[in-house]
Amino acid sequence: MKSSNWKITYTIFVIILLAAFEHIVIGLFPPIIQYIAKDLHVDIASLGFVSAANILVTSISSIYWGYLSGKYHRKKMLIIGTLIWTLSIFLTSFSNSYFELLIFQIGTGLGLGCIGSIGFSVLTDYIPYQKRGFILSFWGMAQGMGGIAGSILASLTTANNSWRMPFEIVGFIGLVVIISFLFVQEPIRVESEPKSKEWIKNTNSYIYNLEARNIKFLILNGSNVYLFLQTFFMNIATGSLIWIPTLYIYKIMQQGYSLEIAVMVSGYLFAIFQIGGISSFLFGHLGDYFQRKTFKGRAYLTAFFVFMTMPLYILLFIVPMTNLSLPNDKNEFIILVSILRQIFINPWMTLMFVVSLFASAAQSANTPNWMALLTDVNLPEHRGIAFSIGNLFNSLGRTVGNAGVGIMLGILSTRFTQPYSYIYTLSILQIFLIPSAVCYMKMSKNNVIDIKYVIKILKERAGKV
């Protein structure tokens, strides 16, 4: 029997909410990195390594979590993983040295690895195949909103308290998430597939599990290869975007404002200028529509918008914050009202808002359609590990992007002052969106072959039940 609708809806909601936490943790660092560096007496470059280590460990551990998701009870794995990252991120707030901060953030990454692989596996088993892009857009938006929430949380709480407080808050929320898992119901692996009614009518289980020998096939699968390369190149570019708040801080300080005011304002601006990400729903729906027309449709659609993301973000970096008028007041509400007013009365801020709207919208087309394609071309028992491998390439891209920011800044800072060194650095890294778009175009032929293969195998299995 199928689960009742409310249990399915609740499970989908919890899993999507969980997707935000990985990016909340990542978003905490950039706005408060100067405070942590000052308190622990380390340079900012070293803290960039801590952030990169967290991302890398998260992605590497997700492969093991993905392997477990194909063999064992996924609900238990989610609870264990969440316990690990919740405890580690709470301990981060007690760090008194660079070494302690690094160790606790590595522990956080070990736990966070379960979110992408196991969460994705559970989610795709509940999503009807006709609406994969649309529903997965919620997952993508949760990740984007998570990064924004982390940035805002860090900016607002640190300005009037300590850099430790946002880590304490996220650790506490993690405990609430663990409790919510108790009511989550694990789906049958084949529940979302075209033949699911026939399958579930005859049996209440799916006997096919991931085997170690399948992993080599997954890595070398034609569509997967291009999807892995695509997310690697994409995240070199978009992974560097977590440094946008730092760019805003220097632009605001260039106008004569203090670091405290600049940190608060940058957090708000980063959130406001990512509002175009909500159009992920639209692009996920469009991806579903074009995919029903042709198995190449989703890849072509996403390639176009990935390419358009590049010039839009470069333009956003270049636009100045001229004639910025802000109150020298640390009251969060007054600051927010002032920023919103500037967007309406300051032409430069209006231009930044409009450009950011289109840039973040174009970027949002990628995540739901990438995940929908990965789901389409892999069998149910393979999706957790396939997503984990993709997440490794994703995180490697983000790591390269973050390292690239440090390297490029080191080179350009010798010739340019802030914020210009940041403008040129982030602009150069957006060039990687070109090969990212090309990967979608190249994988379109493999996409047709692999989707037909998955459909064929599932029909054969359903017929044997």
Secondary structure, DSSP 8 states (H G I E B T S, - for coil): ----HHHHHHHHHHHHHHHHHHHHHHHHHHHHHHHHHHHHT--HHHHHHHHHHHHHHHHHHHHHHHHHHTTS-HHHHHHHHHHHHHHHHHHHTT--SHHHHHHHHHHHHHHHHHHHHHHHHHHHHHS-GGGHHHHHHHHHHHHHHHHHHHHHHHHHHHHHS-TTHHHHHHHHHHHHHHHHHTT-----TTTTSTTHHHHHHH-S-------TTHHHHHHH-HHHHHHHHHHHHHHHHHHGGGGHHHHHHHHHHHTT--HHHHHHHHHHHHHHTTGGGGGHHHHHHHHHHHHHH-TTHHHHHHHHHHHHHHHHHHHHHHS--TT----S---HHHHHHHHHHHHHH-HHHHHHHHHHHHHHHHHHTHHHHHHHHHHHTS-GGGHHHHHHHHHHHHHHHHHHHHHHHHHHHHHHTTT--TTHHHHHHHHHHGGGHHHHHHHHHHHHHHHHHHHHHHHHHHHHHHHH-
